[in-house]
Amino acid sequence: MPPVPPMSETVVETCSAELAAAKLTAEKRLPTIGDFKKAIPPECFVKSLPTSLYYMMQDFVLLGALYYTVSYFEYFGFVGLLAWYWLMGMIGSSLFVVGHDCGHGTFSDYTWVNDIFGHLTHAPLLAPYWPWQKSHRQHHTYTSNLQKDRGHPWITEQNYNERSWFVRNFAKNPLSGFFRWMPLYTAVGLPDGSHFWPFSDMFSNTKERVQCVVSGAAVGLCLYIAYQLFDHNLYNMTKYYFVPVLFQGFWLVMITYLQHQYEDVQVYEDGEWNYVKGSLETLDRPYGFGIDQLMHHITDGHVAHHLFFTQLPHYNLMKATNAIAKVLEPYGVYKKRTSYDFLWEFCRLNLRLEYLTGEGTGVLTYPNPDQQNTKKNE
């Protein structure tokens, strides 16, 4: 056989570069769900009914204390009442988080227990439990998927341009947060379908429609009880019940928005999306001031929650978060941003993040404001 000629330096360098690139690609491959689960202490997956009940009672006691002291807040006039509404919205959202565990099956090991306490925690907040459970599951199953993450709708440039002036500006106005949850999402049904109407597009079988009626009836019962407690006085019922529920909706919208919206978020189309990639586009935002503890760590433990939303109770989220952060450290993809200015950040991002670009490429991102302003002036 003739001797094999030596490889040129160029060929060697090319092969080395390809091998290095392949190695880098392998190193950048994201961990699997199994990798995360191995790293999380096993006790984090244990559901404790007594612990869940404790946190539920804590929230009811705090809400009761706020009602008991409302007259002291009103002593300071409108500013005092506004502070009371703000606190009522926050603690109401904390109670919602407990019911949120019920919907995910992490309140206890018993479905019937989860359903009972899910209604008990959601209905007073005028949220129909079973329909919300269904729509919220869709969001978790397809987080950051452009087409299927409907509970958190993503606005593309084409969607944005097709909207009227009013809709464009309403959607990005931070004050719309008072109405995006109730009535626009749950009652009107934007975008998933009405959570109160059993024949909306959201429901596909008789069982789901019956569940819609039952959950809606639970909300109606709470309204009736409130009407009686306020001695049939609609003004007082609005002032001390409906308005606090609107503030709870604002807190819920703000928390959800900040968990999923930031300048460099990536949203995926079907060909590029997978469960881990989508879940890792969520963001942990510590709010500080004791809020994270009061909110059961739904603010600063959200990445872990998305990865294991049917397995991790809220009181184990931080221990799981620490384990997940260590797994992700070599990859540089764990997203955490301290947000002491969370209210300002919510308002700022609502005005800044208008639409996603890159539809058809597989990965969509927000353009920088200079690009947006250039297009507006063209």
N, C-alpha and C positions, 0 to 999 in steps of 0.2 A: 504494500500500500504506500502511496506517496505520503510524505510527511504532511501533517496538518499545519497550515500556516498559523503563526501566532496571531492572536486577536489584537487589533489595533487599540491604541489607548482610547480612541474615541468610542469604540464599541464597548470597551470595558467600563468607561465612565457612564455611558448610556445605560448599560445593564445595572451598574451600581445605583444610578439615579432611580431607575425603575424599581429596584429592590427596596431602596429607601422609601420611595413613595408608597409601595405596597405595605411596607412595615408601618409607615405613618398612618395609612388608612386603617390597618388592623388595630393600631393603638387608639385611633379615634372612634372605633366602633363602640356604640353606646352599650352600657351594661344591660343585661336582660332583667326582666322582673324577678327571675330566680336569683340573680346576683344580688339584687337589692334585698330580697327576702332573707337570704343567708346572712346578710350583714346586720339586719334588724334583730334586736333581742327578742326571743320567742314570746316573752311575757307581754310585749306590746300588742300582740294579736288576741290577747285574752279580754273578753267582754265581761264586765261586771255590772249586773243590774243594780245592786246597792249603790255603786259609785255613780252610775247614770242618774239614779233617782235623787241622789244627794245634789248633783249639779242642777237638776231640774227644780228642786225645791229651793235651792239658793236663788235662782232667777225669779221664781214666783215671790219669794220673800222680798227681794230687792224691788220688784215692781210694786208690791204692796206698800213698802216703805216710802217709795216715791209718791204714791197716791196719798198716803197718810200725811206727808209733809208738803203737799202742793200749795197749801195756803201760805207757808213760809216763803216759798219761791215767789208767789204772787204779791207778797209784800213789797217786792222790788219792781213791781209793774211789769211791763212788756218784756224787759230784759230778763227778769227772773223767770217769767213763764217760758220764754224762749230757751233758757238754760234747762228748765224742767223737761220741755219737749225733747231737747237734745239727749238728755240722759235717758228719758223714756225710750227713745228710738234705739239707743245703744243697748240697753238691757233687754228690750223687746227682741232685738236681733240676737242677743245671747241666748234667749229662750228659743228662738228659731233654730239656732245651731244645735241645740239638744234635740229638737224635732228632726233636724237634718240628719242626725245620727240614727234616729228611728227609721227614716226613709232609706238609709243605706244599710240597715240591718246591723248596725254596730252599737245600738243602745242596749241590746240583750241578745241572747241566743234564741229567743222565742219570737216568731213572726207575729203572733197574736198580741204579745205584750208590746212589741214595737208599734203595731198599728193603733193600739189603744192610746198609748202615750204620744204617738205622732199626731193624732187628732187633738189630744188634750193640749199640746203645745202649739199647734198650728192654727186651729180654728179660732182661738181668741185674737189672733193676729190677722184674721180674715183670709187665711191661706188654705185652700182645699188640699188636704194632705195627699190622698191617693193620686189625683191628677198631677200635682207637683212632683210626686215621687217618680211618675212615669216620664215627665218632660226632663227632669233633672238627670235621670239615668242616661238619657240621650246625650246630654252635654258631657257627662263624665266618660261615656263610652267613646266619644269622638272629639275629645278636646283638641282645639286648634286645627280642626279639619274644616276647610272653607265651606264645603257643601253640607256637612252633617252636624256641625256644632251649632245647632239652631237656638238653643237656650241662651247662647252668647253670640248673637249674630255678628258676622264680620262684614264690613261694608267695603266693597271694591270700588275702584274709580268709576266703573260703568254704573254701578248702583247709585253712587253719589250724584253723578251727572244727570241721571234720570229722575231724581227727586225734585220736588218743587222747592222754592226758596224757603217756604215755611217749614217743611219737613227737615231740610238740611240743617237749618238753624235751631230747630227744636231739639233735634237729636244731639247736637253738640253743646246745647245750653245746660250747664250744670244743674240749674234749678229744675230741669225736667226729671232729675233723679227722684223727685217727690212723687212722680206719677208713672215712672217706667215700670215699676213692679206692680203696684195696685193703683189704678185699674188696667193700665195698658197691657201688661203681660198676662196677668191671671184672668182678668174679666174679659177685656176686649180680645185678647188672644194673639197679640203681636210678639213673636212671629209663629209660635207653635200651634196656636188654636186656643180657644177659650177653655179655661180650667173649670168653668162653672156650667157650661152648656154641654149636656151629654151627647149631643149630635154634632159637635164640632169635629173638625178634621183630625183632632188629636186622638180620638178614640176609634178603635177598629173592631170591637166586639162587645157583646152584651155585658160581660163581666166588668169591663172598663167603664161602660156607661152607668151601670149600677153603682160602681165605686164613686163615680163622679157625683151622682145624686146623693149618696150617703155623706161624702165629704162636704158637699155644698150645704146639705141639711145641718151638719155640725156647725158650719159658719153661721147659718141662719139662726140656730139655737143660741149661739153666743150673742148675736145681735139682739135677739129677743130678751135675753137675760140682762144685757146692758141697758136696753130700753126700760126695763122694769127698775133696775137699780138707779137709773137717773130720773126716776119718777115721771117718765113719759116726756121729759124735757129735751127736745131735739137740739136746742142750743147747747146745753150742757153736755149732751151726748157727743155732739160734734167737737166741742172744745176739749173735752177730757178723754175722748175715746178715738174718734176718727182722726183728729190731727196727730195724736201720738202714733197711730198706725201709719200715717203718711211719713212721719219721721223714721219709723222703723223701716219702712220701704226705702227711704233715702239711704239709711245706713247699709241696708242689704245691697242696694245698687252700687253704692260707693265701694264697699268691700269687694264685691264681685268684679267690678270694673278694674280696680287696682290689682287684683290677682291675675288679670289676663292682659292688661293693656300697659304698654311701655314703648318707648321709641324704637327699640331694636327687636321687637317681637317678630317671630316668624310664624306664618300661618301656611299650612300645607294643603295641596290638592291631593286627590285620592292616590295618585301614583307615588307620591313622595311621603305620604303620611303613614305613621304607625303609632301604636298606642304609647310607647315610651317617649318617642320624639314629641308627640303632642303634649303629653303630661309634663315634660320638662320645659315646655314653654310657659308654664305657670310660674308665678313669682311669689316668694315669701317676703312679706313686708312687715317687719316689726313696727308697731305704732308707738310703743312706749307708754309711759304714764299709767301703767297697770291695765291698759285697755286690752292687750293681748291675752292676759289671764282672764279678764272678765268676759272676753269674747270667745273663750274656750279654744284659743290658739288657731282659730280659722284664718286669722290674719297672717301669722308668721309660721304656720305649719302646713301651708296649702300644697306644696309640692308632694310631700309625703301623703297627704290626703288624696291627691289625684292618682298617685300610683297605686294606692291600696284603699280605695274609697269604700269597699264593702268589708274591710277587715280591721281597720285601725280605729278604735274609739278616740274621741277628741282628746281625752285625758292622757293618751299615750303618744300623741302626735310629736311632741318635742323630742322625746327620746328617739323616736323613729327618724325624725328630721336630722338629728345629729349623726346618726348612722348613715343615712343617705348622703349627707353632705360629704362625709369621708370617702364614700365610694366614688362620688363624682369629682372629687378634688383633682385627680390627674387629668380629667377631661376638660375642666374649665367651663362646664355648662350648667353648674348649679347657680340659680338666679336668686339673689337675696339683696334687697335694698331697704335700708332703714328709712322709715317714712314718718318721722315725727310731725312733719307738715302734711299729713295725709289728706286733710281737707283741701289745702291749697293745691296739692298734687292732683287730686281728683278734678278740681276746676281747671287747672292748667292743661292737663292731658285731654279733657273733653274738648277744649277749644283748639288744641294743636293737632290731635290725631283725627284727621277727617276721613281718609280712605286709604285702602291698601292698593299697591301697584304690583304688577308682575303676574297677573292672571294668565294662565296658559303655560307658565314656565315651571309650575310645580311648587314653587315657594314664593309667597307674597310677603312684602314688607311695607312699612310706612315710608313714604318719601320724606326727605327733610323739608322744612318749611320753605326754604328758598326755591326748591323745585315746584312746590305747590303754588307759591306766589307767582312764579314765572308763567305757569300754565293759566292761572287766572287772568293774567294781563295779556295773554296772546289773543 
